[in-house]
């Protein structure tokens, strides 16, 4: 493997730029430096795949399950897989879905596509090229995998990823033992919608749907945009109209043209219903944290939208004032909220659950972004081992990581201030922090009379 060498800075301070052939020579050297660095990266990707696959084989050969503190004990196979994926996600600071993909891709490269792995190690192809081959061979029988690799790999050394993907897809269609009808029926079962926060108060909404439905949706949005474009006073672009029609139809079931006149022309052109209430058609409960001075119009400090993050002060004020579907939370809880019930009972009262939901926002396992609204409230120190039902010993864990805590060697301790320190089975430590720092008000102790009614999340959870 060649070592990357970088040319000196072509234009040192106070030195005039070179002329003529020297310019091209310098540029040639810079491009060589880029390709050398890329070869190193490709070599590293191959080493990573081999290391991950060795870790996978080790976890499969080792019993990493522990005596369960809740529910039946996990099998060694399940426990080993969960330990491997969670450890990789934490160590590489990636999502568990990405870690799962890395494990599967590494196994495929090392065992099913050895020639592809060699080409990656030699720097002849990039990791995205390798992913194309993995993606188009992962459901093929071994004999067909070898045929696809032999036919497509030489082209991978010459083609960009998009063209390689098309070539591999066409060959896969011819060699796949199942009909496209059968495969489509299976893929339809994987349809889903996902969200991804973006900057400046925006976010992405992505949907994985059958192609005919996607085409029909896109055509309908274009038709609506064309109709609205002809309305008097309509200045939005077709792209903006399609986005606004999509939003209106999902939230309210109808879509309308922008109001004519009476407002800021820039705002009217760029934003839908700029002066109307936010979330007219929204039904689910959403929490918005608004600083008191922002709510009173005395500050422009941003608010916080649950599951997203900072939103501008104007939007925060409109949500707090007009939208009944949103629950307004001030940055200091109301005096008298129940924040601790000590050891009197196990069940967590409703007002404390709300307080914890605002503080945590997401599951508190390292790297997890699942919403706290759909997570369990867990005792950091288990109730059966003396852990209290109070804000310092309670955090949200999604059901998946709740089970990981109680079925594998992962353990957690409170680090103070809402922080949780996690100890992985490998001995590595990770720490998670609350999303919102809220000073708890003076706790009122809840006195429980008589026996406590069992709840779905009774001890040890």
QUILINVEN-V113163 format. One record per residue. N is the residue number from 1. RES is the residue in one small letter. PHI is phi in radians with two decimals (* if undefined). OMEGA is omega as a letter, one per 40 degrees, with the letter a starting at -180 (NA if undefined). Layout:
n=N res=RES phi=PHI omega=OMEGA
n=N res=RES phi=PHI omega=OMEGA
This chain:
n=1 res=x phi=* omega=a
n=2 res=x phi=-1.27 omega=i
n=3 res=x phi=-1.60 omega=a
n=4 res=x phi=-1.19 omega=i
n=5 res=x phi=-2.14 omega=a
n=6 res=x phi=-1.99 omega=i
n=7 res=x phi=-1.23 omega=i
n=8 res=x phi=-1.13 omega=i
n=9 res=x phi=-0.94 omega=a
n=10 res=x phi=-1.18 omega=a
n=11 res=x phi=-2.31 omega=i
n=12 res=x phi=-1.02 omega=i
n=13 res=x phi=-0.93 omega=i
n=14 res=x phi=1.11 omega=i
n=15 res=x phi=-2.03 omega=i
n=16 res=x phi=-1.15 omega=a
n=17 res=x phi=-1.11 omega=i
n=18 res=x phi=-1.19 omega=a
n=19 res=x phi=-2.21 omega=i
n=20 res=x phi=1.13 omega=a
n=21 res=x phi=-1.10 omega=a
n=22 res=x phi=-1.09 omega=i
n=23 res=x phi=-1.10 omega=a
n=24 res=x phi=-1.20 omega=i
n=25 res=x phi=-1.09 omega=i
n=26 res=x phi=-1.15 omega=i
n=27 res=x phi=-1.10 omega=i
n=28 res=x phi=-1.03 omega=a
n=29 res=x phi=-1.16 omega=i
n=30 res=x phi=-1.17 omega=i
n=31 res=x phi=-1.14 omega=i
n=32 res=x phi=-1.06 omega=i
n=33 res=x phi=-1.13 omega=i
n=34 res=x phi=-1.11 omega=a
n=35 res=x phi=-1.18 omega=i
n=36 res=x phi=-1.15 omega=i
n=37 res=x phi=-1.12 omega=i
n=38 res=x phi=-1.14 omega=i
n=39 res=x phi=-1.10 omega=i
n=40 res=x phi=-1.08 omega=i
n=41 res=x phi=-1.10 omega=i
n=42 res=x phi=-1.13 omega=i
n=43 res=x phi=-1.05 omega=i
n=44 res=x phi=-1.14 omega=i
n=45 res=x phi=-1.11 omega=i
n=46 res=x phi=-1.15 omega=i
n=47 res=x phi=-1.08 omega=i
n=48 res=x phi=-1.09 omega=i
n=49 res=x phi=-1.05 omega=a
n=50 res=x phi=-1.18 omega=i
n=51 res=x phi=-1.17 omega=i
n=52 res=x phi=-1.11 omega=a
n=53 res=x phi=-1.20 omega=i
n=54 res=x phi=-1.13 omega=i
n=55 res=x phi=-1.12 omega=i
n=56 res=x phi=-1.08 omega=a
n=57 res=x phi=-1.11 omega=a
n=58 res=x phi=-1.19 omega=a
n=59 res=x phi=-1.18 omega=i
n=60 res=x phi=-1.27 omega=a
n=61 res=x phi=-1.63 omega=a
n=62 res=x phi=-2.11 omega=i
n=63 res=x phi=-1.48 omega=a
n=64 res=x phi=-1.77 omega=i
n=65 res=x phi=-1.31 omega=i
n=66 res=x phi=-2.26 omega=i
n=67 res=x phi=-0.98 omega=a
n=68 res=x phi=-1.21 omega=i
n=69 res=x phi=-1.62 omega=i
n=70 res=x phi=-2.92 omega=i
n=71 res=x phi=1.44 omega=i
n=72 res=x phi=-1.08 omega=i
n=73 res=x phi=-1.16 omega=i
n=74 res=x phi=-1.23 omega=i
n=75 res=x phi=-1.21 omega=i
n=76 res=x phi=-0.98 omega=a
n=77 res=x phi=-1.14 omega=a
n=78 res=x phi=-1.15 omega=a
n=79 res=x phi=-1.08 omega=i
n=80 res=x phi=-1.08 omega=i
n=81 res=x phi=-1.14 omega=a
n=82 res=x phi=-1.17 omega=i
n=83 res=x phi=-1.11 omega=a
n=84 res=x phi=-1.06 omega=a
n=85 res=x phi=-1.15 omega=a
n=86 res=x phi=-1.16 omega=i
n=87 res=x phi=-1.11 omega=i
n=88 res=x phi=-1.08 omega=a
n=89 res=x phi=-1.05 omega=a
n=90 res=x phi=-1.24 omega=a
n=91 res=x phi=-1.14 omega=a
n=92 res=x phi=-1.66 omega=a
n=93 res=x phi=1.00 omega=i
n=94 res=x phi=-2.23 omega=i
n=95 res=x phi=-1.27 omega=i
n=96 res=x phi=-1.20 omega=i
n=97 res=x phi=-1.11 omega=i
n=98 res=x phi=-1.13 omega=i
n=99 res=x phi=-1.16 omega=i
n=100 res=x phi=-1.01 omega=i
n=101 res=x phi=-1.09 omega=i
n=102 res=x phi=-1.09 omega=i
n=103 res=x phi=-1.10 omega=a
n=104 res=x phi=-1.14 omega=a
n=105 res=x phi=-1.14 omega=a
n=106 res=x phi=-1.15 omega=i
n=107 res=x phi=-1.10 omega=i
n=108 res=x phi=-1.14 omega=a
n=109 res=x phi=-1.10 omega=a
n=110 res=x phi=-1.26 omega=a
n=111 res=x phi=-1.86 omega=a
n=112 res=x phi=-1.74 omega=a
n=113 res=x phi=-2.24 omega=a
n=114 res=x phi=-1.09 omega=i
n=115 res=x phi=-1.18 omega=i
n=116 res=x phi=-1.13 omega=i
n=117 res=x phi=-1.11 omega=i
n=118 res=x phi=-1.10 omega=i
n=119 res=x phi=-1.13 omega=i
n=120 res=x phi=-1.18 omega=a
n=121 res=x phi=-1.12 omega=a
n=122 res=x phi=-1.42 omega=i
n=123 res=x phi=1.44 omega=a
n=124 res=x phi=-1.39 omega=i
n=125 res=x phi=-2.33 omega=i
n=126 res=x phi=-1.68 omega=a
n=127 res=x phi=-1.13 omega=i
n=128 res=x phi=-1.15 omega=i
n=129 res=x phi=-1.09 omega=i
n=130 res=x phi=-1.09 omega=i
n=131 res=x phi=-1.11 omega=i
n=132 res=x phi=-1.08 omega=i
n=133 res=x phi=-1.12 omega=i
n=134 res=x phi=-1.09 omega=a
n=135 res=x phi=-1.08 omega=a
n=136 res=x phi=-1.60 omega=i
n=137 res=x phi=-2.12 omega=a
n=138 res=x phi=-1.20 omega=i
n=139 res=x phi=-2.01 omega=i
n=140 res=x phi=-1.59 omega=i
n=141 res=x phi=-1.16 omega=a
n=142 res=x phi=-0.89 omega=a
n=143 res=x phi=-1.11 omega=i
n=144 res=x phi=-1.23 omega=i
n=145 res=x phi=-1.05 omega=a
n=146 res=x phi=-1.10 omega=i
n=147 res=x phi=-1.14 omega=a
n=148 res=x phi=-1.10 omega=a
n=149 res=x phi=-1.08 omega=a
n=150 res=x phi=-1.12 omega=a
n=151 res=x phi=-1.44 omega=a
n=152 res=x phi=-1.63 omega=a
n=153 res=x phi=-0.98 omega=i
n=154 res=x phi=-1.03 omega=i
n=155 res=x phi=-1.29 omega=i
n=156 res=x phi=-1.11 omega=i
n=157 res=x phi=-1.36 omega=a
n=158 res=x phi=-2.12 omega=a
n=159 res=x phi=-1.70 omega=i
n=160 res=x phi=-1.20 omega=a
n=161 res=x phi=-1.03 omega=a
n=162 res=x phi=-1.08 omega=i
n=163 res=x phi=-1.27 omega=i
n=164 res=x phi=-1.11 omega=i
n=165 res=x phi=-1.05 omega=a
n=166 res=x phi=-1.15 omega=a
n=167 res=x phi=-1.11 omega=a
n=168 res=x phi=-1.19 omega=a
n=169 res=x phi=-1.13 omega=i
n=170 res=x phi=-1.12 omega=i
n=171 res=x phi=-1.19 omega=i
n=172 res=x phi=-1.07 omega=a
n=173 res=x phi=-1.05 omega=a
n=174 res=x phi=-1.30 omega=a
n=175 res=x phi=-1.71 omega=a
n=176 res=x phi=-1.19 omega=a
n=177 res=x phi=-1.24 omega=i
n=178 res=x phi=-1.64 omega=i
n=179 res=x phi=-1.24 omega=i
n=180 res=x phi=-1.11 omega=i
n=181 res=x phi=-1.12 omega=i
n=182 res=x phi=-1.15 omega=a
n=183 res=x phi=-1.18 omega=i
n=184 res=x phi=-1.13 omega=i
n=185 res=x phi=-1.05 omega=i
n=186 res=x phi=-1.20 omega=a
n=187 res=x phi=-1.17 omega=i
n=188 res=x phi=-1.04 omega=i
n=189 res=x phi=-1.15 omega=a
n=190 res=x phi=-1.63 omega=a
n=191 res=x phi=-1.04 omega=a
n=192 res=x phi=-2.87 omega=i
n=193 res=x phi=-2.17 omega=i
n=194 res=x phi=-2.41 omega=a
n=195 res=x phi=-2.03 omega=i
n=196 res=x phi=-2.52 omega=i
n=197 res=x phi=-1.07 omega=i
n=198 res=x phi=-2.20 omega=a
n=199 res=x phi=-1.45 omega=i
n=200 res=x phi=1.06 omega=i
n=201 res=x phi=1.28 omega=a
n=202 res=x phi=-2.02 omega=i
n=203 res=x phi=-2.74 omega=i
n=204 res=x phi=-1.78 omega=i
n=205 res=x phi=-2.12 omega=a
n=206 res=x phi=-1.97 omega=i
n=207 res=x phi=-2.20 omega=i
n=208 res=x phi=-1.79 omega=a
n=209 res=x phi=-2.36 omega=i
n=210 res=x phi=-1.02 omega=a
n=211 res=x phi=-1.00 omega=a
n=212 res=x phi=-1.07 omega=i
n=213 res=x phi=-1.15 omega=i
n=214 res=x phi=-1.11 omega=i
n=215 res=x phi=-1.09 omega=i
n=216 res=x phi=-1.11 omega=i
n=217 res=x phi=-1.09 omega=a
n=218 res=x phi=-1.10 omega=i
n=219 res=x phi=-1.14 omega=i
n=220 res=x phi=-1.15 omega=i
n=221 res=x phi=-1.09 omega=i
n=222 res=x phi=-1.14 omega=i
n=223 res=x phi=-1.11 omega=i
n=224 res=x phi=-1.10 omega=i
n=225 res=x phi=-1.09 omega=i
n=226 res=x phi=-1.12 omega=i
n=227 res=x phi=-1.16 omega=a
n=228 res=x phi=-1.21 omega=a
n=229 res=x phi=-1.11 omega=a
n=230 res=x phi=-1.51 omega=a
n=231 res=x phi=-1.24 omega=i
n=232 res=x phi=-1.04 omega=i
n=233 res=x phi=1.38 omega=a
n=234 res=x phi=-1.38 omega=a
n=235 res=x phi=-2.04 omega=i
n=236 res=x phi=-1.20 omega=i
n=237 res=x phi=-1.29 omega=i
n=238 res=x phi=-1.06 omega=i
n=239 res=x phi=-1.08 omega=i
n=240 res=x phi=-1.14 omega=i
n=241 res=x phi=-1.13 omega=i
n=242 res=x phi=-1.11 omega=i
n=243 res=x phi=-1.13 omega=a
n=244 res=x phi=-1.21 omega=i
n=245 res=x phi=-1.12 omega=i
n=246 res=x phi=-1.03 omega=a
n=247 res=x phi=-1.14 omega=a
n=248 res=x phi=-1.07 omega=a
n=249 res=x phi=-1.14 omega=a
n=250 res=x phi=-1.30 omega=a
n=251 res=x phi=-1.44 omega=a
n=252 res=x phi=-2.07 omega=a
n=253 res=x phi=1.48 omega=i
n=254 res=x phi=-2.40 omega=i
n=255 res=x phi=-2.47 omega=a
n=256 res=x phi=-2.37 omega=i
n=257 res=x phi=-1.32 omega=i
n=258 res=x phi=-1.20 omega=i
n=259 res=x phi=-1.09 omega=a
n=260 res=x phi=-1.67 omega=i
n=261 res=x phi=1.26 omega=i
n=262 res=x phi=1.48 omega=a
n=263 res=x phi=-2.47 omega=i
n=264 res=x phi=-1.16 omega=a
n=265 res=x phi=-1.07 omega=i
n=266 res=x phi=-1.17 omega=i
n=267 res=x phi=-1.15 omega=a
n=268 res=x phi=-1.13 omega=a
n=269 res=x phi=-1.38 omega=a
n=270 res=x phi=-1.79 omega=a
n=271 res=x phi=-2.33 omega=a
n=272 res=x phi=-1.40 omega=i
n=273 res=x phi=0.76 omega=a
n=274 res=x phi=-1.06 omega=a
n=275 res=x phi=-1.83 omega=a
n=276 res=x phi=-1.58 omega=i
n=277 res=x phi=-1.03 omega=a
n=278 res=x phi=-1.49 omega=i
n=279 res=x phi=1.26 omega=a
n=280 res=x phi=-0.96 omega=a
n=281 res=x phi=-1.70 omega=a
n=282 res=x phi=-1.39 omega=i
n=283 res=x phi=-1.91 omega=a
n=284 res=x phi=-1.11 omega=i
n=285 res=x phi=-1.30 omega=i
n=286 res=x phi=-2.28 omega=i
n=287 res=x phi=-1.72 omega=i
n=288 res=x phi=-2.25 omega=i
n=289 res=x phi=-1.67 omega=a
n=290 res=x phi=-2.18 omega=i
n=291 res=x phi=-1.01 omega=a
n=292 res=x phi=-1.00 omega=a
n=293 res=x phi=-1.15 omega=i
n=294 res=x phi=-1.14 omega=i
n=295 res=x phi=-1.06 omega=a
n=296 res=x phi=-1.46 omega=a
n=297 res=x phi=1.38 omega=a
n=298 res=x phi=-1.67 omega=a
n=299 res=x phi=-2.59 omega=i
n=300 res=x phi=-1.89 omega=i
n=301 res=x phi=-1.09 omega=a
n=302 res=x phi=-1.10 omega=i
n=303 res=x phi=-1.58 omega=i
n=304 res=x phi=-2.26 omega=i
n=305 res=x phi=-1.67 omega=a
n=306 res=x phi=-0.97 omega=i
n=307 res=x phi=1.45 omega=a
n=308 res=x phi=-2.17 omega=a
n=309 res=x phi=2.29 omega=a
n=310 res=x phi=-1.15 omega=i
n=311 res=x phi=-2.24 omega=a
n=312 res=x phi=-1.13 omega=a
n=313 res=x phi=-1.06 omega=a
n=314 res=x phi=-1.07 omega=i
n=315 res=x phi=-1.10 omega=i
n=316 res=x phi=-1.06 omega=a
n=317 res=x phi=-1.18 omega=a
n=318 res=x phi=-1.15 omega=i
n=319 res=x phi=-1.11 omega=a
n=320 res=x phi=-1.13 omega=a
n=321 res=x phi=-1.56 omega=a
n=322 res=x phi=-2.08 omega=a
n=323 res=x phi=-1.62 omega=a
n=324 res=x phi=-1.21 omega=a
n=325 res=x phi=-1.38 omega=a
n=326 res=x phi=-1.76 omega=i
n=327 res=x phi=-1.73 omega=a
n=328 res=x phi=-1.45 omega=i
n=329 res=x phi=-2.17 omega=i
n=330 res=x phi=-1.45 omega=a
n=331 res=x phi=-1.23 omega=i
n=332 res=x phi=-2.12 omega=a
n=333 res=x phi=-1.06 omega=a
n=334 res=x phi=-1.14 omega=i
n=335 res=x phi=-1.06 omega=i
n=336 res=x phi=1.74 omega=i
n=337 res=x phi=-1.11 omega=i
n=338 res=x phi=-1.32 omega=a
n=339 res=x phi=-1.98 omega=i
n=340 res=x phi=-2.70 omega=i
n=341 res=x phi=-2.19 omega=i
n=342 res=x phi=0.88 omega=a
n=343 res=x phi=-1.86 omega=a
n=344 res=x phi=-1.24 omega=a
n=345 res=x phi=-2.72 omega=a
n=346 res=x phi=-1.61 omega=a
n=347 res=x phi=-1.10 omega=a
n=348 res=x phi=-1.63 omega=a
n=349 res=x phi=-1.17 omega=a
n=350 res=x phi=-1.07 omega=a
n=351 res=x phi=-1.18 omega=i
n=352 res=x phi=-1.20 omega=i
n=353 res=x phi=-1.04 omega=i
n=354 res=x phi=-1.09 omega=i
n=355 res=x phi=-1.05 omega=a
n=356 res=x phi=-1.15 omega=i
n=357 res=x phi=-1.12 omega=i
n=358 res=x phi=-1.15 omega=a
n=359 res=x phi=-1.15 omega=a
n=360 res=x phi=-1.49 omega=a
n=361 res=x phi=1.16 omega=a
n=362 res=x phi=-2.35 omega=i
n=363 res=x phi=-0.97 omega=a
n=364 res=x phi=-1.66 omega=i
n=365 res=x phi=-1.30 omega=a
n=366 res=x phi=-0.92 omega=i
n=367 res=x phi=1.46 omega=a
n=368 res=x phi=-1.47 omega=a
n=369 res=x phi=-2.07 omega=i
n=370 res=x phi=-1.16 omega=a
n=371 res=x phi=-1.11 omega=i
n=372 res=x phi=-1.13 omega=a
n=373 res=x phi=-1.09 omega=a
n=374 res=x phi=-2.04 omega=a
n=375 res=x phi=-2.05 omega=i
n=376 res=x phi=-1.45 omega=i
n=377 res=x phi=-1.67 omega=a
n=378 res=x phi=-2.01 omega=i
n=379 res=x phi=-1.39 omega=i
n=380 res=x phi=-1.03 omega=i
n=381 res=x phi=-1.62 omega=a
n=382 res=x phi=-0.93 omega=i
n=383 res=x phi=-0.94 omega=a
n=384 res=x phi=-1.20 omega=i
n=385 res=x phi=-1.87 omega=i
n=386 res=x phi=1.74 omega=i
n=387 res=x phi=-1.25 omega=a
n=388 res=x phi=-1.55 omega=i
n=389 res=x phi=-1.59 omega=a
n=390 res=x phi=-2.55 omega=a
n=391 res=x phi=-1.07 omega=i
n=392 res=x phi=-1.37 omega=a
n=393 res=x phi=-2.12 omega=a
n=394 res=x phi=-2.14 omega=i
n=395 res=x phi=-2.50 omega=i
n=396 res=x phi=-1.52 omega=i
n=397 res=x phi=-2.30 omega=i
n=398 res=x phi=-1.10 omega=a
n=399 res=x phi=-1.02 omega=a
n=400 res=x phi=-1.08 omega=a
n=401 res=x phi=-1.38 omega=i
n=402 res=x phi=-1.04 omega=i
n=403 res=x phi=-1.23 omega=i
n=404 res=x phi=-1.01 omega=a
n=405 res=x phi=-1.08 omega=a
n=406 res=x phi=-1.69 omega=a
n=407 res=x phi=-2.14 omega=i
n=408 res=x phi=-2.32 omega=a
n=409 res=x phi=-1.39 omega=i
n=410 res=x phi=-1.14 omega=i
n=411 res=x phi=-2.48 omega=a
n=412 res=x phi=-2.39 omega=i
n=413 res=x phi=-2.42 omega=i
n=414 res=x phi=-1.36 omega=i
n=415 res=x phi=-1.90 omega=i
n=416 res=x phi=1.49 omega=i
n=417 res=x phi=1.14 omega=a
n=418 res=x phi=1.45 omega=i
n=419 res=x phi=-1.40 omega=i
n=420 res=x phi=-2.21 omega=i
n=421 res=x phi=-1.78 omega=a
n=422 res=x phi=-1.88 omega=i
n=423 res=x phi=-1.91 omega=a
n=424 res=x phi=-1.42 omega=i
n=425 res=x phi=-0.99 omega=a
n=426 res=x phi=-1.33 omega=a
n=427 res=x phi=1.76 omega=i
n=428 res=x phi=-1.26 omega=i
n=429 res=x phi=-1.99 omega=i
n=430 res=x phi=-2.40 omega=a
n=431 res=x phi=-2.26 omega=i
n=432 res=x phi=-2.01 omega=a
n=433 res=x phi=-2.13 omega=i
n=434 res=x phi=-1.13 omega=a
n=435 res=x phi=-1.26 omega=a
n=436 res=x phi=-2.21 omega=i
n=437 res=x phi=-1.59 omega=a
n=438 res=x phi=-2.10 omega=i
n=439 res=x phi=-1.32 omega=a
n=440 res=x phi=-1.20 omega=i
n=441 res=x phi=-1.35 omega=a
n=442 res=x phi=-1.04 omega=a
n=443 res=x phi=-1.31 omega=i
n=444 res=x phi=-1.85 omega=a
n=445 res=x phi=-1.39 omega=a
n=446 res=x phi=-1.54 omega=i
n=447 res=x phi=-1.59 omega=a
n=448 res=x phi=-1.83 omega=i
n=449 res=x phi=-1.72 omega=i
n=450 res=x phi=1.36 omega=a
n=451 res=x phi=-1.19 omega=i
n=452 res=x phi=-1.55 omega=i
n=453 res=x phi=-1.20 omega=i
n=454 res=x phi=-1.01 omega=i
n=455 res=x phi=-2.08 omega=a
n=456 res=x phi=-1.03 omega=a
n=457 res=x phi=-1.96 omega=i
n=458 res=x phi=-1.08 omega=a
n=459 res=x phi=-0.88 omega=e
n=460 res=x phi=-1.52 omega=a
n=461 res=x phi=-1.34 omega=NA
